[in-house]
Amino acid sequence: MAAGAILRAFSKRPPRFHTTSISRSVSTLVLAEHENGLIKAQSVSAVEAAKSLNNENSVSMLLAGSGPSLKEAAKHAASCHPSISQVLVADSDKFSYPIAELWAKLVHMIQQRDGYSHIISTSGSFGKNTLPRAAALLDVSPITDVIEISGSNQFVRPIYAGNALCTVRYTGANPCMLTIRATSFPVPHVSADSRSNEAPISQVDLSTLGEDAIGKSRYVKHTSQDAERPDLGSARVVVTGGRGLKSAENFKMIEKLAEKLGAAVGATRAAVDAGFVPNDLQVGQTGKIVAPELYIAFGVSGAIQHLAGMRDSKVIVAVNKDSDAPIFQVADYGLVGDLFEVIPELLEKLPEKK
Ligand SMILES: Cc1cc2nc3c(=O)[nH]c(=O)nc-3n(C[C@H](O)[C@H](O)[C@H](O)COP(=O)(O)OP(=O)(O)OC[C@H]3O[C@@H](n4cnc5c(N)ncnc54)[C@H](O)[C@@H]3O)c2cc1C
């Protein structure tokens, strides 16, 4: 538990506190990720979270990188959410790849200069890597995995693999640093015409970020899975396979089905540990947190660590041959059946994706 954070209570349902709101001015720095000239949807959710801190919050979005895609991303950042009041751009070859140590020093430097009351990032691998390092440099305790914000210093986060919710009040010094679960802060759709304001873009002066700032980490290479498929963290439909698939060869049925549905592929830790698929497909407490519109699970028992990563999905469909499998307790639609019969039938009946 964070030293500057006091555990107030925990229960399945967050208690309602009647607190007198502490009036202090709120200014937030959002650490943003971008790809192919666009701000990632998760980072826009971080701005949505920042909005919940205070109505008069002034939100700055920080992005780093180099080259034309950074310029494109900065333009996108300026108009991607109406609450953004400025975009800060750290443009240097050093930031061509997101190295956490360097990012942490950048955040430290900007915080020393601008003194934000809050710093927010998402709970993905970028945020989990960067924010705690920056918090250590700033000597504050971060609050991680926030799913609800009630005021500028009170937050709800899951504990015990999501089986209980804990309400935490931050009592430490500024900045209050948070990682948020993007799936808990969906961004309402804003039509392109109604986005009238473009936030100003300014360059961060990197002259004080010394040559040694990069530390001992070096970028080696980036490997990514099938770029054709939707990103697991933000896909509208996810098809997941568990140990019930029995082999990597059989798991290909899940991939074919996902292809037909235009879905992302997920897996349980048991399927990953058995070598059916790489671990970046793992959904759960120690994998990715997803909340798609439709989550279809085949041969997944529904262990709490798996549910922690998908229970917020809008519609859950489960196929399992064991009628007592715990996955059926969270499923909206359950089919007790053999996946080796159900998946081929689905593959046969579903039309090819256009
Ligand atoms: C600290 C910690 C962190 C963890 N983190 C994660 C995590 O992030 N994600 C995660 O998933 N797990 C995680 N786990 C592991 C978790 O506890 C379970 O072991 C795992 O989720 C089980 O995966 P499974 O459902 O694929 O396998 P099993 O529990 O073995 O279930 C397989 C299911 O397939 C069904 N089945 C078998 N054959 C068929 C068939 N022919 N047709 C239909 N159904 C069939 C069976 O009835 C069974 O219900 C974690 C565990 C720990 C201790």
The ligand as an ORCA input file, in Angstrom:
! r2SCAN-3c Opt
* xyz 0 1
  C      -0.632    -14.981     -9.024
  C      -1.411    -15.614    -10.149
  C      -1.703    -14.849    -11.257
  C      -2.436    -15.411    -12.309
  N      -2.717    -14.617    -13.393
  C      -3.509    -15.130    -14.354
  C      -3.910    -14.331    -15.475
  O      -3.523    -13.178    -15.611
  N      -4.714    -14.886    -16.397
  C      -5.179    -16.179    -16.307
  O      -5.923    -16.621    -17.190
  N      -4.789    -16.952    -15.278
  C      -3.970    -16.475    -14.314
  N      -3.583    -17.290    -13.299
  C      -3.877    -18.742    -13.387
  C      -5.291    -19.087    -12.961
  O      -5.318    -19.322    -11.572
  C      -5.777    -20.374    -13.675
  O      -4.852    -21.404    -13.427
  C      -5.938    -20.226    -15.183
  O      -6.701    -19.085    -15.482
  C      -6.648    -21.466    -15.724
  O      -6.671    -21.406    -17.113
  P      -7.744    -22.260    -17.940
  O      -9.095    -21.828    -17.568
  O      -7.318    -22.174    -19.355
  O      -7.405    -23.742    -17.488
  P      -8.210    -24.739    -16.576
  O      -8.498    -24.160    -15.257
  O      -7.443    -26.016    -16.619
  O      -9.605    -24.922    -17.315
  C      -9.754    -25.538    -18.538
  C     -11.235    -25.607    -18.793
  O     -11.464    -26.150    -20.077
  C     -12.607    -26.958    -20.010
  N     -12.510    -27.913    -21.117
  C     -11.619    -28.911    -21.299
  N     -11.830    -29.540    -22.470
  C     -12.903    -28.958    -23.017
  C     -13.623    -29.166    -24.227
  N     -13.264    -30.133    -25.085
  N     -14.682    -28.385    -24.501
  C     -15.066    -27.399    -23.652
  N     -14.419    -27.144    -22.485
  C     -13.351    -27.910    -22.188
  C     -12.560    -27.621    -18.658
  O     -13.838    -28.017    -18.242
  C     -11.986    -26.479    -17.812
  O     -13.037    -25.733    -17.203
  C      -2.845    -16.743    -12.252
  C      -2.545    -17.508    -11.114
  C      -1.843    -16.952    -10.083
  C      -1.546    -17.787     -8.867
*
